[in-house]
Amino acid sequence: MSRNLPIMISVSLGFFFVTATTFTSLGYVLYTMVADLGWSQAAAGMSFSLLGLACGLASPLPPLLMKMIGTRLTMFFGGMVLAAGFLLAALAHGIGTFFAATTLMGAGFSLIAPSPAVFLIATWFPERSARLIGYYFMAGSFGGVAGPLIVGTIVGLSGSWRLHWTIMAIAAFALGIMFLFTIRDAVRVESTNQVKHAGSALPAAPAASPWTVRQAMMSRSFLLLAIALTVVQTVVTTMHSVLVSHVAGLGGGIAPGALAMSVLALTGTVAKGISGAMAERISPKPLLLLGLVLQCAAVMLLCLTATPGWAIVFAVIFGAGYGLSWLSGHILLLRYFGSAIAGDLTAMVTMATTFAVLGPLSAGWAADRLGSFVPVFFVFAAMLAAATLLTALFLRAPAERQAETRPTLGAGEITLAAAE
């Protein structure tokens, strides 16, 4: 393994970097940019939405490029696209330029993580792939913890958001160069499916599911899980966008908001690990319900408090709820429909959660007109409460196939669910 260790280190560092510099820290930089350039909150929300949309729409590109030019050049190209986005952000004066910058950031994210890295880990370390993929996603999660603190340090010491973006551009360029020297394919990419299914195979071939993908998607169980996970992702995406601005508006500056973002990411990471272990012993449904309830309670707390310090309490409760609900929801897909089609169903759920990009835009629009994010937070709390009620009352394993579709969840499946 030591001969190939640079590959594992390189791809893990890449995931750490893209997570730290985009979704989890953009809300911090946006607060300073909005104040400096006089942008509206709706415009700021739109830039965050474009980041998520570009990331989702660019996700089919890595397998295609890996087939054409190989994984090494694909990830190098991702580093260059990311660097271009950061440099454009550093030079931005108008919101249109920043829209282009965040779009490049989203595309660069997808070219670096996670599919190219998962393919590399699965082909270079086939016997340890499940464990190492888990470590890889853990590295990405800790990028979410470090990102707001890194931004806070740079902006706090220099007072310049432009310097922050410039430093990130230089770092992204260096990351791309590192990929050139460390990345190489163990197996030539012959088809896009080869990349899409890398790391998804269990040690034993998954049992055939009595469901087709179409049948599963039309079932009440799938629709309820898709609704719950879409609500969860919408609220999480919006919090990444507006939490720093909301907490700063309570007084005390932006430091409490940045700390809250890091605490949220850390708590969510720990909760995913705990819920994965618990799901081997108890039904994941109570974990999903608990996660939804915790998120609803946390958002209500954010609506009612006027003290910045309570943002940390919010982050702990909300992060725990997010980790529990996100992982347990994906495990339920495996339990209800079997591992043979779980990858396709997860992709369909991921497509549905693309609607989450509307959250930051809606929150910004409301803040411009009402002077506060709180009304949107109340709407989110109501959405989470409704998702909790629907899940508690109506979510069941599909009755006609319940006995056939409840395989024991293996460690590899938990690792893949945690990757979402």
Phi, psi and omega in degrees: 000330186298328180296328182257006182302321178303329178293314180298316180296317183296312182291326178293319177296323178297316180292320176302315185292311184293327177290318182293328189260355183243264191301315188279342182244351182298324180300325178294310182294323180301322181301315180288325180291318179299316180294324185280321187258355176074028178284159175279161176294328178296319178295319178298317178296323179296322179296321177292320179297320179295325176300311180293320181294316179296321179298316180291315183292332181276353185299331175286347185292316184306313179300322180294314180292324179297325177291324185278314189236358180092161184291323183300310181288330177297313181288326174298315178299321177299319178297321180290321177296318179296316179299320178297320178296316179295319180295319177297322177296322180296331183265357189293139169237321178261157183292330179298319177297320181289327174302315178298322180296313182291330175295317176296322178300315180297318178295318178297321177304309184296329180286341180260321186211151356261342192299319178298321182290319179298321177298316180297315181295317182294328182268330178276331184232061187300325183282336182245014191299319182300314181293316183289328174295323175299316177297322180299312179291332175295320177299318177297319179297320180288339169298324176294330177287317186281330187307303180300326180290323177295313179299316180300321180294312183295309182291323181294319182281325185261335184073014186231117174287335177294322177297320178303309182296325179296315179297319179294325178296316179297318180295320179295321176298315179296323178297317177300318177297320178300320178300322180300324185269342187246335187269134171206149183276137171278330181228133178293137179280116181258336181210159179292328179297329178301323178281315184299326184261004180297133178081356183266348181282136176276164179306322173254150181298136181294141179295145179297139180272140175289352180263145162269163179299319180297315179298317180297318181294335179273355182281153179296324182297314180295315182298319180293320177294320179297319179296312182299315183289328176293318176298314180301313183292326178297314181293316180297314181299318180293320178298321176301326184281320194243352187300315181298315180296319180295313181293322178298326178293343178278350183105157178096004177080195186262352182300315179299322178294318179296318178296320179298320178298318179293319179296320179301314181296318180295314181296320178297321178296314179296319181296323178297318179296317180293316183292328176298317178292320181293326182293344175283344186246330181230169178294138179290341184300313177300328178292320176297315180297316179299318179298317178296318180296316180298318179295319179298316180296320181295318180293321177297321177300318179294328178291324191264340183274149176238015183243126183303326182300332179291346178297329178291318177298315176305313185298320179296312182292314183293317179299319178296317179295320179297312180300316180295312186288320183294312182290314183295326176299318179287326176295323178297325175301318178294316182294319186282324190240355176088156186287340184297326181244008182298323180297318179293320180291323177298321178296321179294320177296318179300320177297319179296323182287356174300335177299345179298339181293345177285341182300304180301322179296317180294318180295319178295318178300315180294320180295323178296324186267329184252351178079010182198151174276349188302317179303322178291323177299321177297320177297318178297318178299319178294321178297318179294321178296318179295318178297321177298314182296314179299317181295316182295320187274325193240345183283117177220157170296139181307117193301317187289345181232016187301318183291335184270340191244034176236062178292156175293133183280120181274167182297325180296323180291322179295320179299317181292321178296322179294337182290341183289000000 
